[in-house]
């Protein structure tokens, strides 16, 4: 099984909005982080070309800063 790290799940705006909301209940909270992860089950090992194509297909969301 391939495990591929994806993009950030939140834009900076949405992250800060959620963080502010959570801090009302969790006063010690200083930061949050969310990321997509992809779990890919394959019958055979992927070639380098196939792996690169898969990574391109799974490239979306917010870019890392």
PDB file with SEQRES, HELIX, SHEET and CRYST1 records, atoms N, CA, C and O in Angstrom:
SEQRES   1 A   65  UNK UNK UNK UNK UNK UNK UNK UNK UNK UNK UNK UNK UNK          
SEQRES   2 A   65  UNK UNK UNK UNK UNK UNK UNK UNK UNK UNK UNK UNK UNK          
SEQRES   3 A   65  UNK UNK UNK UNK UNK UNK UNK UNK UNK UNK UNK UNK UNK          
SEQRES   4 A   65  UNK UNK UNK UNK UNK UNK UNK UNK UNK UNK UNK UNK UNK          
SEQRES   5 A   65  UNK UNK UNK UNK UNK UNK UNK UNK UNK UNK UNK UNK UNK          
HELIX    1 AA1 UNK A   12  UNK A   23  1                                  12    
HELIX    2 AA2 UNK A   48  UNK A   57  1                                  10    
SHEET    1 AA1 2 UNK A   2  UNK A   8  0                                        
SHEET    2 AA1 2 UNK A  35  UNK A  40 -1                                        
CRYST1    1.000    1.000    1.000  90.00  90.00  90.00 P 1           1          
ATOM      1  N   UNK A   1       0.838  -1.174   0.000  1.00  0.00           N  
ATOM      2  CA  UNK A   1       0.000   0.000   0.000  1.00  0.00           C  
ATOM      3  C   UNK A   1       0.882   1.236   0.000  1.00  0.00           C  
ATOM      4  O   UNK A   1       1.842   1.331   0.765  1.00  0.00           O  
ATOM      5  N   UNK A   2       0.547   2.175  -0.862  1.00  0.00           N  
ATOM      6  CA  UNK A   2       1.252   3.457  -0.902  1.00  0.00           C  
ATOM      7  C   UNK A   2       0.555   4.433   0.033  1.00  0.00           C  
ATOM      8  O   UNK A   2      -0.673   4.483   0.092  1.00  0.00           O  
ATOM      9  N   UNK A   3       1.341   5.198   0.753  1.00  0.00           N  
ATOM     10  CA  UNK A   3       0.806   6.268   1.591  1.00  0.00           C  
ATOM     11  C   UNK A   3       1.460   7.552   1.117  1.00  0.00           C  
ATOM     12  O   UNK A   3       2.672   7.735   1.232  1.00  0.00           O  
ATOM     13  N   UNK A   4       0.626   8.444   0.577  1.00  0.00           N  
ATOM     14  CA  UNK A   4       1.133   9.685  -0.014  1.00  0.00           C  
ATOM     15  C   UNK A   4       0.589  10.884   0.744  1.00  0.00           C  
ATOM     16  O   UNK A   4      -0.617  10.997   0.965  1.00  0.00           O  
ATOM     17  N   UNK A   5       1.475  11.766   1.135  1.00  0.00           N  
ATOM     18  CA  UNK A   5       1.078  12.989   1.817  1.00  0.00           C  
ATOM     19  C   UNK A   5       0.472  13.950   0.809  1.00  0.00           C  
ATOM     20  O   UNK A   5       1.012  14.141  -0.280  1.00  0.00           O  
ATOM     21  N   UNK A   6      -0.646  14.552   1.174  1.00  0.00           N  
ATOM     22  CA  UNK A   6      -1.317  15.496   0.294  1.00  0.00           C  
ATOM     23  C   UNK A   6      -1.091  16.938   0.722  1.00  0.00           C  
ATOM     24  O   UNK A   6      -0.187  17.245   1.499  1.00  0.00           O  
ATOM     25  N   UNK A   7      -1.922  17.797   0.201  1.00  0.00           N  
ATOM     26  CA  UNK A   7      -1.825  19.231   0.456  1.00  0.00           C  
ATOM     27  C   UNK A   7      -2.432  19.597   1.813  1.00  0.00           C  
ATOM     28  O   UNK A   7      -3.058  18.774   2.481  1.00  0.00           O  
ATOM     29  N   UNK A   8      -2.225  20.852   2.192  1.00  0.00           N  
ATOM     30  CA  UNK A   8      -2.870  21.373   3.397  1.00  0.00           C  
ATOM     31  C   UNK A   8      -4.381  21.319   3.210  1.00  0.00           C  
ATOM     32  O   UNK A   8      -4.881  21.527   2.105  1.00  0.00           O  
ATOM     33  N   UNK A   9      -5.096  21.044   4.271  1.00  0.00           N  
ATOM     34  CA  UNK A   9      -6.548  20.934   4.189  1.00  0.00           C  
ATOM     35  C   UNK A   9      -7.248  22.289   4.305  1.00  0.00           C  
ATOM     36  O   UNK A   9      -8.387  22.426   3.858  1.00  0.00           O  
ATOM     37  N   UNK A  10      -6.600  23.279   4.889  1.00  0.00           N  
ATOM     38  CA  UNK A  10      -7.221  24.586   5.101  1.00  0.00           C  
ATOM     39  C   UNK A  10      -6.393  25.709   4.490  1.00  0.00           C  
ATOM     40  O   UNK A  10      -5.163  25.664   4.498  1.00  0.00           O  
ATOM     41  N   UNK A  11      -7.072  26.705   3.968  1.00  0.00           N  
ATOM     42  CA  UNK A  11      -6.399  27.945   3.598  1.00  0.00           C  
ATOM     43  C   UNK A  11      -6.010  28.645   4.902  1.00  0.00           C  
ATOM     44  O   UNK A  11      -6.522  28.296   5.965  1.00  0.00           O  
ATOM     45  N   UNK A  12      -5.122  29.617   4.831  1.00  0.00           N  
ATOM     46  CA  UNK A  12      -4.744  30.365   6.032  1.00  0.00           C  
ATOM     47  C   UNK A  12      -5.972  31.016   6.663  1.00  0.00           C  
ATOM     48  O   UNK A  12      -6.113  31.018   7.886  1.00  0.00           O  
ATOM     49  N   UNK A  13      -6.856  31.567   5.840  1.00  0.00           N  
ATOM     50  CA  UNK A  13      -8.067  32.212   6.348  1.00  0.00           C  
ATOM     51  C   UNK A  13      -8.920  31.221   7.139  1.00  0.00           C  
ATOM     52  O   UNK A  13      -9.316  31.509   8.268  1.00  0.00           O  
ATOM     53  N   UNK A  14      -9.208  30.048   6.549  1.00  0.00           N  
ATOM     54  CA  UNK A  14     -10.051  29.055   7.220  1.00  0.00           C  
ATOM     55  C   UNK A  14      -9.376  28.460   8.451  1.00  0.00           C  
ATOM     56  O   UNK A  14     -10.038  28.170   9.448  1.00  0.00           O  
ATOM     57  N   UNK A  15      -8.074  28.280   8.381  1.00  0.00           N  
ATOM     58  CA  UNK A  15      -7.340  27.771   9.539  1.00  0.00           C  
ATOM     59  C   UNK A  15      -7.452  28.742  10.707  1.00  0.00           C  
ATOM     60  O   UNK A  15      -7.730  28.334  11.835  1.00  0.00           O  
ATOM     61  N   UNK A  16      -7.236  30.023  10.438  1.00  0.00           N  
ATOM     62  CA  UNK A  16      -7.310  31.020  11.504  1.00  0.00           C  
ATOM     63  C   UNK A  16      -8.726  31.149  12.053  1.00  0.00           C  
ATOM     64  O   UNK A  16      -8.907  31.346  13.255  1.00  0.00           O  
ATOM     65  N   UNK A  17      -9.713  31.042  11.202  1.00  0.00           N  
ATOM     66  CA  UNK A  17     -11.113  31.103  11.633  1.00  0.00           C  
ATOM     67  C   UNK A  17     -11.426  29.922  12.564  1.00  0.00           C  
ATOM     68  O   UNK A  17     -12.030  30.109  13.620  1.00  0.00           O  
ATOM     69  N   UNK A  18     -11.019  28.720  12.178  1.00  0.00           N  
ATOM     70  CA  UNK A  18     -11.256  27.539  13.001  1.00  0.00           C  
ATOM     71  C   UNK A  18     -10.454  27.609  14.292  1.00  0.00           C  
ATOM     72  O   UNK A  18     -10.969  27.266  15.356  1.00  0.00           O  
ATOM     73  N   UNK A  19      -9.215  28.042  14.217  1.00  0.00           N  
ATOM     74  CA  UNK A  19      -8.379  28.159  15.413  1.00  0.00           C  
ATOM     75  C   UNK A  19      -9.013  29.106  16.425  1.00  0.00           C  
ATOM     76  O   UNK A  19      -9.070  28.794  17.615  1.00  0.00           O  
ATOM     77  N   UNK A  20      -9.485  30.250  15.966  1.00  0.00           N  
ATOM     78  CA  UNK A  20     -10.131  31.223  16.852  1.00  0.00           C  
ATOM     79  C   UNK A  20     -11.361  30.613  17.517  1.00  0.00           C  
ATOM     80  O   UNK A  20     -11.594  30.811  18.710  1.00  0.00           O  
ATOM     81  N   UNK A  21     -12.135  29.878  16.746  1.00  0.00           N  
ATOM     82  CA  UNK A  21     -13.330  29.232  17.283  1.00  0.00           C  
ATOM     83  C   UNK A  21     -12.969  28.174  18.326  1.00  0.00           C  
ATOM     84  O   UNK A  21     -13.595  28.108  19.384  1.00  0.00           O  
ATOM     85  N   UNK A  22     -11.970  27.353  18.036  1.00  0.00           N  
ATOM     86  CA  UNK A  22     -11.561  26.303  18.959  1.00  0.00           C  
ATOM     87  C   UNK A  22     -10.959  26.860  20.244  1.00  0.00           C  
ATOM     88  O   UNK A  22     -11.123  26.278  21.316  1.00  0.00           O  
ATOM     89  N   UNK A  23     -10.268  27.979  20.134  1.00  0.00           N  
ATOM     90  CA  UNK A  23      -9.623  28.572  21.308  1.00  0.00           C  
ATOM     91  C   UNK A  23     -10.631  29.068  22.334  1.00  0.00           C  
ATOM     92  O   UNK A  23     -10.276  29.267  23.496  1.00  0.00           O  
ATOM     93  N   UNK A  24     -11.869  29.269  21.933  1.00  0.00           N  
ATOM     94  CA  UNK A  24     -12.912  29.657  22.889  1.00  0.00           C  
ATOM     95  C   UNK A  24     -13.184  28.535  23.884  1.00  0.00           C  
ATOM     96  O   UNK A  24     -13.539  28.796  25.033  1.00  0.00           O  
ATOM     97  N   UNK A  25     -13.020  27.287  23.447  1.00  0.00           N  
ATOM     98  CA  UNK A  25     -13.230  26.127  24.316  1.00  0.00           C  
ATOM     99  C   UNK A  25     -11.930  25.551  24.858  1.00  0.00           C  
ATOM    100  O   UNK A  25     -11.908  24.942  25.928  1.00  0.00           O  
ATOM    101  N   UNK A  26     -10.848  25.748  24.114  1.00  0.00           N  
ATOM    102  CA  UNK A  26      -9.547  25.183  24.477  1.00  0.00           C  
ATOM    103  C   UNK A  26      -8.532  26.318  24.591  1.00  0.00           C  
ATOM    104  O   UNK A  26      -7.775  26.577  23.655  1.00  0.00           O  
ATOM    105  N   UNK A  27      -8.520  26.982  25.722  1.00  0.00           N  
ATOM    106  CA  UNK A  27      -7.730  28.205  25.880  1.00  0.00           C  
ATOM    107  C   UNK A  27      -6.232  27.996  25.678  1.00  0.00           C  
ATOM    108  O   UNK A  27      -5.536  28.941  25.306  1.00  0.00           O  
ATOM    109  N   UNK A  28      -5.721  26.808  25.907  1.00  0.00           N  
ATOM    110  CA  UNK A  28      -4.293  26.551  25.748  1.00  0.00           C  
ATOM    111  C   UNK A  28      -3.879  26.224  24.325  1.00  0.00           C  
ATOM    112  O   UNK A  28      -2.692  26.062  24.045  1.00  0.00           O  
ATOM    113  N   UNK A  29      -4.842  26.125  23.429  1.00  0.00           N  
ATOM    114  CA  UNK A  29      -4.554  25.782  22.037  1.00  0.00           C  
ATOM    115  C   UNK A  29      -3.859  26.950  21.343  1.00  0.00           C  
ATOM    116  O   UNK A  29      -4.347  28.080  21.375  1.00  0.00           O  
ATOM    117  N   UNK A  30      -2.708  26.668  20.712  1.00  0.00           N  
ATOM    118  CA  UNK A  30      -1.959  27.741  20.052  1.00  0.00           C  
ATOM    119  C   UNK A  30      -1.917  27.601  18.536  1.00  0.00           C  
ATOM    120  O   UNK A  30      -1.696  28.584  17.830  1.00  0.00           O  
ATOM    121  N   UNK A  31      -2.129  26.378  18.024  1.00  0.00           N  
ATOM    122  CA  UNK A  31      -2.079  26.202  16.573  1.00  0.00           C  
ATOM    123  C   UNK A  31      -2.784  24.907  16.194  1.00  0.00           C  
ATOM    124  O   UNK A  31      -2.931  24.002  17.015  1.00  0.00           O  
ATOM    125  N   UNK A  32      -3.215  24.832  14.950  1.00  0.00           N  
ATOM    126  CA  UNK A  32      -3.782  23.603  14.400  1.00  0.00           C  
ATOM    127  C   UNK A  32      -3.174  23.378  13.026  1.00  0.00           C  
ATOM    128  O   UNK A  32      -2.686  24.304  12.378  1.00  0.00           O  
ATOM    129  N   UNK A  33      -3.217  22.128  12.604  1.00  0.00           N  
ATOM    130  CA  UNK A  33      -2.674  21.773  11.294  1.00  0.00           C  
ATOM    131  C   UNK A  33      -3.479  20.602  10.766  1.00  0.00           C  
ATOM    132  O   UNK A  33      -3.737  19.642  11.493  1.00  0.00           O  
ATOM    133  N   UNK A  34      -3.873  20.677   9.518  1.00  0.00           N  
ATOM    134  CA  UNK A  34      -4.605  19.571   8.900  1.00  0.00           C  
ATOM    135  C   UNK A  34      -4.067  19.347   7.491  1.00  0.00           C  
ATOM    136  O   UNK A  34      -3.779  20.299   6.766  1.00  0.00           O  
ATOM    137  N   UNK A  35      -3.938  18.100   7.122  1.00  0.00           N  
ATOM    138  CA  UNK A  35      -3.361  17.731   5.834  1.00  0.00           C  
ATOM    139  C   UNK A  35      -4.119  16.528   5.299  1.00  0.00           C  
ATOM    140  O   UNK A  35      -4.577  15.679   6.064  1.00  0.00           O  
ATOM    141  N   UNK A  36      -4.248  16.464   3.991  1.00  0.00           N  
ATOM    142  CA  UNK A  36      -4.830  15.294   3.351  1.00  0.00           C  
ATOM    143  C   UNK A  36      -3.791  14.193   3.251  1.00  0.00           C  
ATOM    144  O   UNK A  36      -2.607  14.466   3.056  1.00  0.00           O  
ATOM    145  N   UNK A  37      -4.231  12.952   3.382  1.00  0.00           N  
ATOM    146  CA  UNK A  37      -3.381  11.779   3.185  1.00  0.00           C  
ATOM    147  C   UNK A  37      -4.108  10.843   2.238  1.00  0.00           C  
ATOM    148  O   UNK A  37      -5.333  10.728   2.284  1.00  0.00           O  
ATOM    149  N   UNK A  38      -3.355  10.181   1.387  1.00  0.00           N  
ATOM    150  CA  UNK A  38      -3.930   9.281   0.392  1.00  0.00           C  
ATOM    151  C   UNK A  38      -3.352   7.884   0.601  1.00  0.00           C  
ATOM    152  O   UNK A  38      -2.137   7.704   0.688  1.00  0.00           O  
ATOM    153  N   UNK A  39      -4.242   6.905   0.680  1.00  0.00           N  
ATOM    154  CA  UNK A  39      -3.853   5.512   0.852  1.00  0.00           C  
ATOM    155  C   UNK A  39      -4.255   4.780  -0.415  1.00  0.00           C  
ATOM    156  O   UNK A  39      -5.437   4.699  -0.750  1.00  0.00           O  
ATOM    157  N   UNK A  40      -3.268   4.249  -1.112  1.00  0.00           N  
ATOM    158  CA  UNK A  40      -3.494   3.663  -2.436  1.00  0.00           C  
ATOM    159  C   UNK A  40      -3.094   2.189  -2.409  1.00  0.00           C  
ATOM    160  O   UNK A  40      -1.932   1.847  -2.192  1.00  0.00           O  
ATOM    161  N   UNK A  41      -4.077   1.333  -2.633  1.00  0.00           N  
ATOM    162  CA  UNK A  41      -3.799  -0.097  -2.694  1.00  0.00           C  
ATOM    163  C   UNK A  41      -3.597  -0.489  -4.156  1.00  0.00           C  
ATOM    164  O   UNK A  41      -4.456  -0.236  -5.000  1.00  0.00           O  
ATOM    165  N   UNK A  42      -2.474  -1.097  -4.439  1.00  0.00           N  
ATOM    166  CA  UNK A  42      -2.173  -1.521  -5.806  1.00  0.00           C  
ATOM    167  C   UNK A  42      -1.842  -3.017  -5.805  1.00  0.00           C  
ATOM    168  O   UNK A  42      -1.356  -3.560  -4.813  1.00  0.00           O  
ATOM    169  N   UNK A  43      -2.107  -3.653  -6.911  1.00  0.00           N  
ATOM    170  CA  UNK A  43      -1.766  -5.073  -7.044  1.00  0.00           C  
ATOM    171  C   UNK A  43      -0.287  -5.265  -7.350  1.00  0.00           C  
ATOM    172  O   UNK A  43       0.298  -6.286  -6.988  1.00  0.00           O  
ATOM    173  N   UNK A  44       0.315  -4.288  -8.014  1.00  0.00           N  
ATOM    174  CA  UNK A  44       1.731  -4.352  -8.394  1.00  0.00           C  
ATOM    175  C   UNK A  44       2.402  -3.038  -8.026  1.00  0.00           C  
ATOM    176  O   UNK A  44       1.738  -2.023  -7.816  1.00  0.00           O  
ATOM    177  N   UNK A  45       3.714  -3.073  -7.952  1.00  0.00           N  
ATOM    178  CA  UNK A  45       4.465  -1.838  -7.737  1.00  0.00           C  
ATOM    179  C   UNK A  45       4.268  -0.927  -8.936  1.00  0.00           C  
ATOM    180  O   UNK A  45       4.196  -1.388 -10.075  1.00  0.00           O  
ATOM    181  N   UNK A  46       4.180   0.369  -8.671  1.00  0.00           N  
ATOM    182  CA  UNK A  46       4.029   1.339  -9.754  1.00  0.00           C  
ATOM    183  C   UNK A  46       5.394   1.707 -10.310  1.00  0.00           C  
ATOM    184  O   UNK A  46       6.383   1.775  -9.580  1.00  0.00           O  
ATOM    185  N   UNK A  47       5.428   1.942 -11.606  1.00  0.00           N  
ATOM    186  CA  UNK A  47       6.660   2.444 -12.212  1.00  0.00           C  
ATOM    187  C   UNK A  47       6.834   3.897 -11.781  1.00  0.00           C  
ATOM    188  O   UNK A  47       5.903   4.505 -11.252  1.00  0.00           O  
ATOM    189  N   UNK A  48       7.998   4.443 -12.001  1.00  0.00           N  
ATOM    190  CA  UNK A  48       8.249   5.846 -11.657  1.00  0.00           C  
ATOM    191  C   UNK A  48       7.283   6.757 -12.416  1.00  0.00           C  
ATOM    192  O   UNK A  48       6.779   7.729 -11.853  1.00  0.00           O  
ATOM    193  N   UNK A  49       7.028   6.454 -13.670  1.00  0.00           N  
ATOM    194  CA  UNK A  49       6.086   7.244 -14.480  1.00  0.00           C  
ATOM    195  C   UNK A  49       4.677   7.166 -13.901  1.00  0.00           C  
ATOM    196  O   UNK A  49       3.996   8.185 -13.788  1.00  0.00           O  
ATOM    197  N   UNK A  50       4.239   5.975 -13.538  1.00  0.00           N  
ATOM    198  CA  UNK A  50       2.902   5.808 -12.965  1.00  0.00           C  
ATOM    199  C   UNK A  50       2.773   6.529 -11.624  1.00  0.00           C  
ATOM    200  O   UNK A  50       1.755   7.161 -11.341  1.00  0.00           O  
ATOM    201  N   UNK A  51       3.812   6.426 -10.810  1.00  0.00           N  
ATOM    202  CA  UNK A  51       3.799   7.102  -9.516  1.00  0.00           C  
ATOM    203  C   UNK A  51       3.732   8.612  -9.701  1.00  0.00           C  
ATOM    204  O   UNK A  51       2.994   9.293  -8.989  1.00  0.00           O  
ATOM    205  N   UNK A  52       4.493   9.136 -10.646  1.00  0.00           N  
ATOM    206  CA  UNK A  52       4.451  10.579 -10.924  1.00  0.00           C  
ATOM    207  C   UNK A  52       3.072  11.006 -11.425  1.00  0.00           C  
ATOM    208  O   UNK A  52       2.587  12.076 -11.055  1.00  0.00           O  
ATOM    209  N   UNK A  53       2.438  10.188 -12.256  1.00  0.00           N  
ATOM    210  CA  UNK A  53       1.094  10.500 -12.737  1.00  0.00           C  
ATOM    211  C   UNK A  53       0.099  10.511 -11.582  1.00  0.00           C  
ATOM    212  O   UNK A  53      -0.758  11.391 -11.507  1.00  0.00           O  
ATOM    213  N   UNK A  54       0.210   9.547 -10.692  1.00  0.00           N  
ATOM    214  CA  UNK A  54      -0.670   9.485  -9.535  1.00  0.00           C  
ATOM    215  C   UNK A  54      -0.492  10.714  -8.655  1.00  0.00           C  
ATOM    216  O   UNK A  54      -1.474  11.306  -8.206  1.00  0.00           O  
ATOM    217  N   UNK A  55       0.745  11.098  -8.407  1.00  0.00           N  
ATOM    218  CA  UNK A  55       1.008  12.283  -7.585  1.00  0.00           C  
ATOM    219  C   UNK A  55       0.424  13.542  -8.229  1.00  0.00           C  
ATOM    220  O   UNK A  55      -0.092  14.412  -7.529  1.00  0.00           O  
ATOM    221  N   UNK A  56       0.502  13.642  -9.547  1.00  0.00           N  
ATOM    222  CA  UNK A  56      -0.086  14.785 -10.248  1.00  0.00           C  
ATOM    223  C   UNK A  56      -1.606  14.803 -10.087  1.00  0.00           C  
ATOM    224  O   UNK A  56      -2.198  15.861  -9.874  1.00  0.00           O  
ATOM    225  N   UNK A  57      -2.224  13.648 -10.186  1.00  0.00           N  
ATOM    226  CA  UNK A  57      -3.677  13.561 -10.015  1.00  0.00           C  
ATOM    227  C   UNK A  57      -4.108  13.948  -8.599  1.00  0.00           C  
ATOM    228  O   UNK A  57      -5.193  14.494  -8.401  1.00  0.00           O  
ATOM    229  N   UNK A  58      -3.257  13.664  -7.629  1.00  0.00           N  
ATOM    230  CA  UNK A  58      -3.589  13.935  -6.234  1.00  0.00           C  
ATOM    231  C   UNK A  58      -3.094  15.302  -5.764  1.00  0.00           C  
ATOM    232  O   UNK A  58      -3.177  15.615  -4.576  1.00  0.00           O  
ATOM    233  N   UNK A  59      -2.589  16.103  -6.669  1.00  0.00           N  
ATOM    234  CA  UNK A  59      -2.084  17.442  -6.330  1.00  0.00           C  
ATOM    235  C   UNK A  59      -3.233  18.443  -6.419  1.00  0.00           C  
ATOM    236  O   UNK A  59      -3.712  18.747  -7.511  1.00  0.00           O  
ATOM    237  N   UNK A  60      -3.670  18.952  -5.277  1.00  0.00           N  
ATOM    238  CA  UNK A  60      -4.787  19.899  -5.219  1.00  0.00           C  
ATOM    239  C   UNK A  60      -4.734  20.599  -3.867  1.00  0.00           C  
ATOM    240  O   UNK A  60      -3.857  20.320  -3.049  1.00  0.00           O  
ATOM    241  N   UNK A  61      -5.651  21.485  -3.642  1.00  0.00           N  
ATOM    242  CA  UNK A  61      -5.756  22.145  -2.348  1.00  0.00           C  
ATOM    243  C   UNK A  61      -4.751  23.260  -2.192  1.00  0.00           C  
ATOM    244  O   UNK A  61      -4.195  23.768  -3.166  1.00  0.00           O  
ATOM    245  N   UNK A  62      -4.530  23.625  -0.949  1.00  0.00           N  
ATOM    246  CA  UNK A  62      -3.644  24.736  -0.602  1.00  0.00           C  
ATOM    247  C   UNK A  62      -2.188  24.322  -0.679  1.00  0.00           C  
ATOM    248  O   UNK A  62      -1.817  23.233  -0.240  1.00  0.00           O  
ATOM    249  N   UNK A  63      -1.367  25.191  -1.238  1.00  0.00           N  
ATOM    250  CA  UNK A  63       0.074  24.969  -1.280  1.00  0.00           C  
ATOM    251  C   UNK A  63       0.676  25.271   0.085  1.00  0.00           C  
ATOM    252  O   UNK A  63       0.155  26.112   0.818  1.00  0.00           O  
ATOM    253  N   UNK A  64       1.766  24.597   0.434  1.00  0.00           N  
ATOM    254  CA  UNK A  64       2.468  24.901   1.668  1.00  0.00           C  
ATOM    255  C   UNK A  64       3.117  26.268   1.566  1.00  0.00           C  
ATOM    256  O   UNK A  64       3.569  26.681   0.498  1.00  0.00           O  
ATOM    257  N   UNK A  65       3.154  26.957   2.687  1.00  0.00           N  
ATOM    258  CA  UNK A  65       3.809  28.279   2.731  1.00  0.00           C  
ATOM    259  C   UNK A  65       5.243  28.135   3.131  1.00  0.00           C  
ATOM    260  O   UNK A  65       5.961  29.130   3.224  1.00  0.00           O  
TER     261      UNK A  65                                                      
END                                                                             
